[in-house]
């Protein structure tokens, strides 16, 4: 049962927490209680993630060898493939938890030797509770995105069980059939460019994968063969210079990519018009700032874990870049500086 308390009972002084405790005691049911306070938003799951988990760990028998829990991977595209890779190495996945969560998962967690966390700063407060006082070891390897990222993730986990050599052999065997397809797609991507717009004080969104759901945006796209154009909004010269350095250091081949500055919305619009990139990252459907410049858009939803996931990611992004609609009709999609259609919506 989940009880969500709005601000009205809080403002008028109702003692909702006592009611919840009384019902929990009389019904014997687990109740998750959420109030409008910041503390409650952080700790609403603490009964499950801390108290019930610690109780389960205290009575659990020793876990089997080579077993892991995947933490933060639930619902992510490509999870089936990375679990298959672990299985081929000889590592069994015991449970998958977060964002999936229920009491059964908590009871089963101690049946693994290791928690493997997906780097995601949005869920760090949940990770902290899950790991608090735990007898299980844990690691947070870079998430398995891209060809190299998947191999490094697999080896990092396998090394915890002395199976590093086996992991490398398994990976090389696994990708043998798909390597030609991946190479062919990379060759196609080498003629295409993708772009990002970022404020100078928020460059970490491009250089810190935990801030983008674990996806290493720059390194994975570079590995896939794309050229990358980055537009940086300048607030202060020193901040912008540091942002440019951090972005450039994230590339293996910085000469293939570009970093350009802008300091106004009008300048941004011009930069977008001038950019050779076919698509930019955006979370706004039909983002007019891009469509008027003839650019397509992509988001983190296009990315998928694993090697076959990398192939499907490439196919999606190449498709976005080659979709001719925005480039062909951009002159009809132009807007005023406030976002209104120039023809008043009549055309």
C-alpha positions in Angstrom: 0.0 0.0 0.0 1.3 3.5 -0.9 0.0 6.5 1.0 0.8 9.9 -0.6 0.1 12.8 1.8 -0.5 16.2 0.1 0.2 19.6 1.6 -3.4 20.2 2.9 -3.3 17.8 5.9 0.2 19.1 6.7 -0.9 22.7 6.7 -4.0 22.1 8.8 -2.1 19.9 11.3 -3.6 16.5 10.7 -1.5 13.7 12.3 -1.5 11.5 9.2 1.6 9.6 10.3 -0.2 8.2 13.4 -3.0 7.0 11.2 -0.6 5.3 8.9 1.2 3.6 11.9 -2.1 2.5 13.3 -3.3 1.0 10.0 0.0 -0.7 9.4 -0.1 -2.3 12.9 -3.7 -3.4 12.7 -3.6 -4.7 9.1 -0.2 -6.3 9.1 0.4 -4.8 5.6 3.5 -3.0 4.5 2.7 0.7 3.9 5.0 3.1 2.1 4.2 6.6 3.4 5.1 9.7 1.4 4.7 13.2 2.7 5.5 16.5 1.0 8.7 17.0 3.1 12.1 16.7 1.4 13.1 14.1 4.0 10.1 11.9 3.1 10.8 12.1 -0.6 14.3 10.8 0.1 13.4 8.1 2.7 10.0 6.8 1.6 11.5 3.5 0.8 13.9 3.2 3.8 11.7 0.6 5.6 12.3 -1.7 2.6 15.7 -0.8 1.5 17.3 -0.6 5.0 15.3 -2.2 7.8 13.7 -5.1 5.9 16.9 -5.7 3.9 19.1 -5.8 6.9 16.7 -8.3 8.6 16.8 -10.5 5.5 20.6 -10.4 5.4 20.8 -11.3 9.1 19.0 -14.6 8.6 20.2 -15.5 5.1 22.5 -18.4 4.4 25.8 -17.9 2.6 25.1 -17.0 -1.1 26.2 -19.2 -3.9 29.4 -18.5 -5.7 29.4 -16.1 -8.8 26.1 -14.5 -8.1 25.1 -10.9 -8.6 22.2 -8.5 -8.2 21.8 -5.9 -10.9 20.9 -2.6 -9.2 19.4 0.3 -11.3 19.1 -1.7 -14.6 15.4 -2.6 -14.5 13.6 -1.6 -17.6 16.8 -0.5 -19.5 17.0 -1.5 -23.1 19.5 -4.3 -23.8 19.5 -5.8 -20.3 18.8 -9.2 -21.6 22.0 -9.2 -23.6 24.2 -8.2 -20.8 22.6 -10.9 -18.6 23.3 -13.4 -21.3 26.9 -12.4 -21.4 27.2 -12.8 -17.6 25.7 -16.2 -17.9 28.2 -17.3 -20.6 31.0 -16.3 -18.2 29.5 -18.3 -15.4 27.9 -15.5 -13.4 24.3 -15.9 -12.4 22.0 -12.9 -12.0 20.1 -13.3 -8.7 17.7 -10.3 -8.7 17.1 -7.0 -10.6 16.1 -4.2 -8.4 15.5 -0.4 -8.9 13.4 1.1 -10.2 11.6 -2.2 -9.7 11.0 -2.7 -6.0 8.9 -4.9 -3.8 9.3 -6.9 -0.6 10.1 -10.2 -2.4 13.0 -8.6 -4.1 14.3 -7.4 -0.8 14.0 -10.8 0.7 16.0 -12.4 -2.2 18.8 -9.9 -2.3 21.1 -11.7 0.2 21.2 -14.7 -2.2 23.9 -13.0 -4.2 27.6 -12.2 -3.4 27.8 -8.9 -5.2 25.6 -5.9 -6.0 26.4 -4.3 -9.4 25.1 -0.7 -9.6 24.3 1.2 -12.7 25.8 4.7 -12.3 22.9 7.1 -11.9 23.1 10.1 -9.7 19.3 10.5 -9.7 19.0 7.3 -7.7 22.1 7.7 -5.5 20.0 8.3 -2.3 18.3 4.9 -3.0 21.7 3.2 -3.6 23.0 4.6 -0.3 20.1 3.1 1.5 20.4 -0.3 -0.2 24.1 -0.4 0.7 23.8 0.9 4.2 25.3 -1.7 6.6 25.1 -4.4 3.9 27.2 -7.5 4.1 27.2 -7.7 0.3 30.1 -6.3 -1.7 29.3 -3.8 -4.4 30.9 -2.2 -7.5 29.8 0.7 -9.8 31.5 0.0 -13.1 30.8 2.3 -16.1 27.5 1.2 -17.7 27.7 -1.2 -20.6 27.1 1.2 -23.5 29.0 0.8 -26.7 31.3 -1.9 -27.8 34.2 -1.1 -25.5 31.9 -0.1 -22.6 30.2 -3.5 -22.7 33.5 -5.4 -22.6 34.9 -3.3 -19.8 31.7 -3.7 -17.8 31.7 -7.5 -18.2 35.4 -7.8 -17.3 35.0 -5.5 -14.2 32.3 -7.9 -12.8 34.1 -11.1 -13.8 37.3 -9.9 -12.1 35.4 -9.9 -8.7 35.1 -13.7 -9.1 38.5 -14.4 -10.6 36.9 -14.9 -14.1 38.5 -11.9 -15.9 40.3 -14.1 -18.5 37.1 -16.1 -19.1 35.2 -12.8 -19.6 37.6 -11.6 -22.3 37.3 -14.9 -24.2 33.5 -14.9 -24.0 33.3 -11.4 -25.2 35.6 -12.0 -28.2 33.6 -15.1 -29.2 30.3 -13.3 -28.7 31.0 -10.4 -31.0 32.6 -12.4 -33.8 29.4 -12.7 -35.8 28.3 -9.1 -35.3 31.7 -7.3 -35.8 31.3 -6.9 -39.5 27.9 -5.3 -39.2 29.2 -3.0 -36.5 32.2 -1.9 -38.5 30.0 -1.2 -41.6 27.7 1.0 -39.5 30.6 2.8 -38.0 31.8 3.5 -41.6 28.4 5.0 -42.4 28.4 7.1 -39.2 31.8 8.5 -40.0 30.2 10.7 -42.6 27.6 12.0 -40.2 27.6 14.4 -37.3 25.6 14.8 -34.1 25.4 17.9 -31.9 24.8 19.1 -28.3 23.9 22.4 -26.8 25.0 22.9 -23.2 25.5 25.8 -20.7 29.1 26.2 -19.7 28.4 25.5 -16.0 26.5 22.3 -16.9 29.2 20.7 -19.1 29.2 17.8 -16.6 26.1 16.5 -18.5 28.4 15.6 -21.3 31.4 14.5 -19.3 29.8 12.7 -16.3 27.7 9.6 -17.4 26.0 9.3 -14.0 24.2 12.6 -14.7 22.7 11.1 -18.0 21.4 7.8 -16.6 24.8 6.1 -17.0 25.1 6.8 -20.7 28.6 8.0 -21.7 27.2 10.3 -24.5 30.4 11.6 -25.9 32.6 8.5 -25.7 30.0 6.1 -27.0 29.1 8.3 -30.0 32.7 8.9 -30.8 33.3 5.1 -30.6 30.4 4.6 -33.0 32.1 6.8 -35.6 30.1 10.0 -35.4 31.6 13.5 -35.6 30.4 15.7 -32.7 29.6 19.4 -32.7 29.1 21.1 -29.3 27.7 24.5 -28.8 28.5 26.0 -25.3 26.5 28.9 -23.8 29.0 31.3 -22.3 28.2 32.9 -18.9 31.8 33.8 -17.9 35.0 33.4 -20.0 36.8 31.3 -17.4 33.9 29.0 -16.8 33.4 28.5 -20.6 37.1 27.8 -21.0 37.1 25.1 -18.3 33.9 23.6 -19.9 35.7 23.4 -23.2 38.7 21.7 -21.7 36.7 19.1 -19.9 34.7 18.3 -23.0 37.8 18.1 -25.2 39.5 15.8 -22.6 36.5 13.4 -22.9 37.4 12.7 -26.6 40.0 10.3 -27.8 40.3 12.1 -31.2 39.4 15.8 -30.4 40.4 16.9 -33.9 37.4 15.2 -35.3 35.0 17.2 -33.3 34.2 20.9 -32.7 33.3 23.1 -29.7 31.8 26.6 -30.5 30.6 29.3 -28.2 27.5 31.5 -28.2 26.2 34.1 -25.8 22.7 34.8 -26.8 19.6 33.1 -28.1 19.9 34.8 -31.5 23.5 33.6 -31.7 22.5 30.1 -30.8 20.0 30.1 -33.7 22.7 31.1 -36.0 25.1 28.5 -34.7 22.5 25.8 -35.3 21.9 27.0 -38.8 25.6 26.9 -39.5 26.3 23.6 -37.9 27.0 20.7 -40.2 25.4 18.3 -37.7 22.3 16.5 -39.0 20.8 16.1 -35.5 21.1 17.5 -32.0 20.2 16.1 -28.6 16.8 17.4 -27.4 14.0 16.2 -25.1 11.3 18.4 -26.8 9.3 16.7 -29.5 9.4 18.9 -32.6 11.9 21.3 -31.0 11.4 24.4 -33.3 14.9 25.6 -32.5 16.2 22.6 -34.3 13.5 22.1 -36.9 13.9 25.7 -38.2 17.6 25.0 -38.7 16.9 21.8 -40.6 18.1 19.5 -37.8 16.6 16.3 -36.6 16.8 15.4 -32.9 17.8 12.4 -30.8 17.7 11.7 -27.0 19.0 9.1 -24.5 16.0 6.9 -25.5 17.9 6.1 -28.7 20.7 4.4 -26.7 20.7 0.7 -25.7 23.1 -1.4 -23.6 25.2 -4.2 -25.0 27.0 -4.9 -28.3 23.8 -5.7 -30.3 22.3 -2.7 -28.4 25.2 -0.6 -29.8 24.3 -1.8 -33.3 20.7 -0.9 -32.9 21.7 2.4 -31.4 23.8 3.1 -34.5 20.9 2.1 -36.8 18.5 4.5 -35.0 20.9 7.4 -35.0 21.9 6.9 -38.6 18.2 6.9 -39.5 17.7 10.1 -37.6 20.6 11.8 -39.5 19.4 10.6 -42.9 15.7 11.5 -42.4 15.4 14.4 -45.0 12.2 16.0 -43.7 13.7 18.8 -41.6 16.4 19.7 -44.0 14.0 19.7 -47.0 11.3 21.8 -45.3 13.2 24.0 -42.9 12.3 27.2 -44.7 8.7 26.5 -43.9 9.5 25.8 -40.3 11.1 29.1 -39.3 9.9 31.0 -36.3 10.1 34.4 -34.7 12.4 35.0 -31.8 9.5 34.1 -29.4 8.8 30.9 -31.2 5.7 31.9 -33.2 5.4 30.9 -36.8 6.3 33.7 -39.2 3.2 33.2 -41.3 1.0 33.4 -38.3 0.1 29.8 -38.6 -1.8 30.3 -41.9 0.7 28.5 -44.2 
